Amino acid sequence: MKRIGFIGLGIMGKPMAINLIKSGYDLVVYNRSQASVQELSKQGVEVAFSPMDVAKKVDVLITMLPNGPEVKEVLLGDNGAIYGLSKGKMVIDMSSISPVTTKKIASILAKKGIRMMDAPVSGGETRAIDGTLSIMVGAYKEDFSNYYDLLSAMGSNVTLVGEIGSGNVAKLVNQSIVAVNIAVVSEAFLLGAKCEVNPESIYEAIHSGLAGSNALQSKFPLMMEGNFEPGFTLELHRKDLKNILETAQSLDVKMPLTKMVTEFIEKLISDGEADKDHSAILKYYEKISSFNLV
């Protein structure tokens, strides 16, 4: 079994790495914050001291980082993984970044004979813990086949979308739909509550019909509890939405709904809500309506 490097042990990365350990993979990890590193080291995982150090010791390198600049720094910067990876090795970037950035990084790695796949995920912390993430892959078919089992240790829906960069295109589409979905769930249920109808009764009436969605099913209960502990933060969703709008602008595609929800999230972040779950979009609507859901 191949030795796996894992860089980025945050809200999503740590449980993903743990699921690889549970599946029997031999891991070498690196993370700037040491708390997660120390936790995994107690499970027999080897700890490296830089991305280059990880890369020298593994056959496959997985990165799970906040955004494109961090991925570029880890892979191509000083002490970057590119200086430790040899020809034929594989990089699987599971971060959610711009597909343009993905393609640029892949092109630089290819000059050294290093292969790359982009495999961003959806499902939040809960599904990362359960190993049931949806994983959207941009890769050559042969590479996808070779690493399907590895990705399946972290996700239950692993799909080849197309060649390199395609995974992150799918993730952009996903994040636009999720953001707008959470926003309209917030908006519509506030209307129902203002009409003095029990929101939970409305939910029971509609969730199995055309209005039903995974976003409704997973986020509505949190809204009712007022529980905005992060499974996926507003700050991270803003990052994704900015990548969406930048990509759309470069292609002259108009996305007014996505732009509008991005502005709502910007206002929440300016109010100090950056670390809240993205279901906290509800709080924007509660503020402008001067009315709370519960």
C-alpha positions, 0 to 999 in steps of 0.5 A: 500500500502506498505511503500517503502525505497529508498537508492541511489538518483543519476542520475538514482535513483532520477527519479526512486524514483519520479516515485514511488511517482507519482504512490502513494507510500509512500517513506522513502529515504536516500542518502549521497548527500543531494541535491536530498534528500532535493528536494524529501523532498519538495514532502512530502517524509520522510528523514532518517538518515542512511540505518538502519533508513530507514530499520526500517520504511519500508516494502520494501527497494530499493537500487540503488547504483554505485557498489557492495562495496556500496551495501554491505556497505549500506546493511551489514555495520555499521548502515546497513539496515540489522540491521533495517530489520525484518524477511519477509521484502524484499530488491530489489537491482536495482544497476548493480553489480557482480552476485557473489556479489548479491548471497553473499549478498542474502545469508547473508540476508537470514540467518535473514529471509530477502528476496532479488531480484536483478533488475538492469535497462537499459535505461539511465536517459531519460527512468528513467525519463519517467518510461520506463526502462527495468528491469531485475529481479532475484527472486523467481516467487512468489516474482516477482509476488508480486512486479511486480506492484512496479517495473512497476512504474519505468519500461515498460519492467519488465522481470523475468530472473531467480533466484537471481543473474540472473538479474545482469547476464542479465545486464552484457550481456546488457552492453557488447552489448551496449558498443561494439555497441556504439564503432562500431557506432563510428568507422563506421560513422567516416569512412562514414564521411571520405568518404565525405558522410553526416552521417545523410544521412547514418543514414536514410539509415540504421537505420531501417535495420539490422544495426539498434539498440536502441543504434544507435537510441539514441546515434547517434543524441547525437554524431552529436550534440557533446552532451555528457552530461551524461545519463550514464557515461563512469565511470559507464560503465567502472565499468560494463565492469570490472564486466563483465570481472571479471565474464568472467575470473572466468568462463574462457570465452573469451570476446576480443571485450568487453576487447578492448572497456574497454581499449578505455574507460580507455583511455578516462577516463585517458584523463578526460572524466569520467563524459561524456556520454558513447556515448563519445566513439566517442571521442576516435575514433576521437582522433586516427583518427585525424578526427571529425564526424562533 
